Amino acid sequence: MSEGDLTISFVGERHVVEPPEGTLTFGRAADLVVDDANPFLHRIVGRFSWVSGLWWLENLGASIELTVVGPDGTRIRLAPLAPGAAPSTAPLATDRFVVVFRAGDLPYELEGELDRTPVPMMPVPQVPTAEQTSAYGQVQLTDEEHRMVLLLAEPVLRNPTAGPDSLPSNREVAGKLAWPITKFNRKLDYLCTKLTRAGVRGLRGDRGAEATNRRWRLVELAVSTRLVTPNDLDAGTSEWPTRPAED
């Protein structure tokens, strides 16, 4: 492997993909042919690609859920592609990982490995320095942003198998922070905009299911790139100041 390479292995077949132009699709008729005899397998199930200095996985299958499993058991689920919607995506944030999925009655498993040697990043939209990516898969969070994301992600940090339904409501988090709901919504919108400008996808959505997906996408990103960790919970959120902040 050379600098920044992604290696995907499947039943003895090994593919090495190089940044920044490299991509790798997998499925029944893709760059990596998983199983050309399974009629329940999409021609292209998913795609690995290098975007804004990170390797990403996209779920391009309309009926197959992908799960990225980290070495510590952390799981990130990518929902099937809905009609007219953008693909579910996740950054690949650990040196080794496994992508698992099923098509019909058959399970499949792709093993992945990342070379962490830094490589030049592709240009991203220019934003103020404080909002630029500060490390692998990260942006600089203010103390308030960190506390907000930590409370949103708390169920997943305590139980890696937790799903979107486990997330607290916006009002619950705002209450724990002693913020007006208007301040919470403003902070959440600003953070999602900051991450979008840094190249993160899937953080747009203002109402209903789109808003729920946006919050789940934010939690997935924060946990997988270690913007928040279980150790942050051990610091004791109950000791945070609870005085109301100005709206």
C-alpha positions as CSV (number, residue, x, y, z in Angstrom):
1,M,0.0,0.0,0.0
2,S,1.1,3.5,-0.7
3,E,0.1,6.8,0.8
4,G,-3.7,7.1,1.5
5,D,-4.6,3.8,-0.3
6,L,-7.8,1.9,0.4
7,T,-7.6,-1.9,0.2
8,I,-10.8,-3.9,-0.1
9,S,-10.6,-7.7,0.1
10,F,-13.3,-10.3,-0.7
11,V,-12.8,-14.1,-0.6
12,G,-9.2,-13.8,-1.7
13,E,-9.8,-11.0,-4.2
14,R,-7.9,-7.8,-3.3
15,H,-8.5,-4.4,-4.8
16,V,-6.2,-1.4,-4.0
17,V,-7.7,2.0,-4.7
18,E,-5.5,5.2,-4.8
19,P,-6.6,8.8,-4.0
20,P,-7.6,11.2,-5.2
21,E,-9.3,9.9,-8.4
22,G,-9.8,6.4,-7.3
23,T,-13.3,4.8,-6.8
24,L,-14.4,1.2,-6.4
25,T,-17.9,-0.1,-6.9
26,F,-19.1,-3.5,-5.8
27,G,-22.1,-5.6,-6.6
28,R,-23.3,-8.2,-9.2
29,A,-21.8,-6.3,-12.1
30,A,-19.3,-3.8,-10.7
31,D,-15.6,-3.2,-10.3
32,L,-15.6,-5.8,-7.6
33,V,-18.0,-8.6,-8.6
34,V,-19.4,-10.0,-5.3
35,D,-21.8,-12.6,-6.8
36,D,-22.9,-12.5,-10.4
37,A,-25.3,-15.4,-9.9
38,N,-27.5,-13.9,-7.1
39,P,-30.6,-12.2,-8.7
40,F,-31.3,-10.4,-5.4
41,L,-28.0,-8.6,-5.6
42,H,-28.0,-5.1,-7.2
43,R,-25.7,-4.6,-10.2
44,I,-24.0,-1.9,-8.1
45,V,-24.6,-2.1,-4.3
46,G,-22.2,0.5,-3.1
47,R,-19.2,2.7,-4.0
48,F,-16.0,3.7,-2.2
49,S,-14.7,7.1,-3.2
50,W,-12.2,9.7,-2.1
51,V,-13.8,13.1,-1.3
52,S,-12.3,16.1,0.4
53,G,-9.4,14.1,2.0
54,L,-11.5,11.2,3.2
55,W,-12.5,7.8,2.0
56,W,-16.3,7.4,1.9
57,L,-18.8,4.6,1.4
58,E,-22.1,5.2,-0.5
59,N,-25.0,2.8,-0.5
60,L,-26.4,2.8,-4.0
61,G,-28.7,-0.2,-3.6
62,A,-32.4,0.3,-3.5
63,S,-33.2,-2.7,-1.2
64,I,-29.9,-3.6,0.6
65,E,-28.7,-2.0,3.9
66,L,-25.0,-1.8,4.4
67,T,-23.3,-1.9,7.8
68,V,-19.8,-0.7,8.5
69,V,-18.3,-2.5,11.5
70,G,-15.2,-1.1,13.2
71,P,-12.6,-3.1,15.1
72,D,-14.2,-2.1,18.4
73,G,-17.7,-3.3,17.3
74,T,-19.0,0.2,16.4
75,R,-21.6,-0.1,13.7
76,I,-22.7,2.5,11.1
77,R,-25.8,1.6,9.1
78,L,-26.4,3.0,5.6
79,A,-30.0,2.8,4.6
80,P,-31.0,1.6,1.1
81,L,-31.2,4.3,-1.6
82,A,-34.7,5.9,-1.6
83,P,-36.2,7.1,-4.9
84,G,-35.2,10.7,-5.5
85,A,-33.0,10.9,-2.4
86,A,-29.2,11.2,-2.1
87,P,-27.3,8.0,-1.2
88,S,-26.6,7.3,2.5
89,T,-22.9,7.9,3.1
90,A,-20.4,7.4,5.8
91,P,-16.7,8.2,6.2
92,L,-14.3,5.3,6.7
93,A,-12.7,6.4,10.0
94,T,-10.8,3.4,11.3
95,D,-7.7,1.7,9.9
96,R,-9.6,-1.6,9.5
97,F,-13.3,-2.2,9.0
98,V,-15.8,-4.7,7.6
99,V,-18.8,-3.9,5.4
100,V,-21.5,-6.5,5.8
101,F,-24.8,-6.9,3.9
102,R,-27.4,-9.5,2.7
103,A,-29.0,-10.1,-0.6
104,G,-31.8,-12.6,-0.5
105,D,-30.7,-15.2,2.0
106,L,-27.0,-14.8,1.4
107,P,-24.6,-12.8,3.6
108,Y,-21.6,-10.9,2.2
109,E,-18.6,-9.4,3.9
110,L,-15.9,-7.0,2.5
111,E,-12.8,-6.4,4.5
112,G,-11.2,-2.9,4.3
113,E,-7.9,-1.4,5.3
114,L,-6.8,2.2,5.2
115,D,-3.3,3.6,4.9
116,R,-3.2,6.7,7.2
117,T,-0.2,8.4,5.7
118,P,-1.3,12.0,4.9
119,V,-1.9,12.9,1.3
120,P,-2.7,16.3,-0.3
121,M,-6.4,17.1,0.0
122,M,-8.5,18.0,-3.0
123,P,-9.8,21.6,-2.9
124,V,-12.9,22.2,-0.9
125,P,-15.1,25.4,-0.7
126,Q,-13.2,28.2,1.1
127,V,-14.5,29.0,4.6
128,P,-12.9,30.8,7.5
129,T,-9.9,29.1,9.0
130,A,-11.8,28.0,12.2
131,E,-14.2,26.1,10.0
132,Q,-11.7,24.2,8.0
133,T,-11.1,20.5,8.6
134,S,-8.7,20.4,11.6
135,A,-7.8,16.7,11.5
136,Y,-8.8,13.5,9.8
137,G,-12.6,13.7,9.3
138,Q,-13.0,16.5,11.8
139,V,-13.8,20.2,12.1
140,Q,-13.1,22.4,15.0
141,L,-16.1,22.4,17.4
142,T,-16.8,25.1,19.9
143,D,-17.5,24.0,23.5
144,E,-21.2,24.5,22.9
145,E,-21.2,22.5,19.7
146,H,-19.3,19.7,21.3
147,R,-21.8,19.5,24.2
148,M,-24.7,19.6,21.8
149,V,-23.3,16.8,19.7
150,L,-22.3,14.7,22.7
151,L,-25.9,14.8,24.1
152,L,-27.3,13.9,20.7
153,A,-24.9,11.0,20.3
154,E,-25.0,9.7,23.9
155,P,-27.3,6.7,23.1
156,V,-24.9,5.5,20.4
157,L,-21.8,6.1,22.5
158,R,-23.3,4.0,25.3
159,N,-24.6,1.3,22.9
160,P,-23.0,1.0,19.4
161,T,-26.0,-1.0,18.2
162,A,-28.5,1.8,18.9
163,G,-30.4,3.2,15.9
164,P,-31.9,6.5,14.8
165,D,-35.0,6.0,17.1
166,S,-32.7,6.1,20.1
167,L,-31.7,9.8,19.6
168,P,-33.1,12.3,22.0
169,S,-35.4,15.0,20.7
170,N,-34.1,18.5,20.0
171,R,-36.2,19.8,22.9
172,E,-34.7,17.2,25.3
173,V,-31.1,18.2,24.3
174,A,-32.0,21.9,24.5
175,G,-33.4,21.3,28.0
176,K,-30.3,19.6,29.3
177,L,-28.2,22.4,28.0
178,A,-30.6,25.0,29.4
179,W,-30.9,26.6,26.0
180,P,-34.1,28.0,24.3
181,I,-35.1,25.7,21.5
182,T,-34.4,28.6,19.1
183,K,-30.8,28.6,20.1
184,F,-30.5,24.8,19.7
185,N,-32.0,24.9,16.2
186,R,-29.7,27.8,15.2
187,K,-26.6,26.0,16.6
188,L,-27.6,22.7,14.8
189,D,-28.2,24.5,11.5
190,Y,-24.9,26.3,11.7
191,L,-22.9,23.1,12.6
192,C,-24.5,21.2,9.7
193,T,-23.7,24.1,7.3
194,K,-20.1,24.1,8.6
195,L,-19.7,20.4,8.0
196,T,-21.3,20.6,4.6
197,R,-18.9,23.3,3.5
198,A,-16.0,21.0,4.7
199,G,-17.2,18.3,2.3
200,V,-19.5,16.2,4.5
201,R,-22.7,15.0,2.7
202,G,-26.2,14.2,4.0
203,L,-26.6,17.0,6.5
204,R,-29.3,19.0,4.6
205,G,-33.0,18.6,5.6
206,D,-35.3,20.9,7.4
207,R,-38.4,18.9,8.4
208,G,-39.9,15.5,9.0
209,A,-37.9,12.5,7.9
210,E,-35.3,14.6,6.3
211,A,-34.6,16.4,9.7
212,T,-34.4,13.0,11.5
213,N,-32.0,11.7,8.9
214,R,-29.8,14.8,9.2
215,R,-29.5,14.3,13.0
216,W,-28.7,10.6,12.6
217,R,-26.1,11.4,9.9
218,L,-24.5,14.0,12.2
219,V,-24.3,11.4,15.0
220,E,-22.9,8.8,12.7
221,L,-20.2,11.2,11.5
222,A,-19.4,12.4,15.0
223,V,-19.0,8.9,16.5
224,S,-17.1,7.4,13.5
225,T,-14.6,10.3,13.2
226,R,-14.3,10.6,17.1
227,L,-15.6,14.1,17.3
228,V,-17.2,12.7,20.4
229,T,-16.1,9.6,22.3
230,P,-17.3,7.5,25.3
231,N,-14.6,9.1,27.3
232,D,-16.3,12.5,26.9
233,L,-19.3,11.0,28.7
234,D,-17.1,9.9,31.5
235,A,-16.2,13.6,32.0
236,G,-19.6,14.1,33.5
237,T,-22.2,16.0,31.6
238,S,-24.2,16.5,34.8
239,E,-21.5,19.0,35.9
240,W,-22.1,21.3,32.9
241,P,-23.3,24.8,33.7
242,T,-27.1,24.9,33.5
243,R,-27.7,28.7,33.5
244,P,-29.8,29.8,30.5
245,A,-27.8,31.3,27.7
246,E,-28.9,34.4,25.8
247,D,-31.0,33.6,22.7
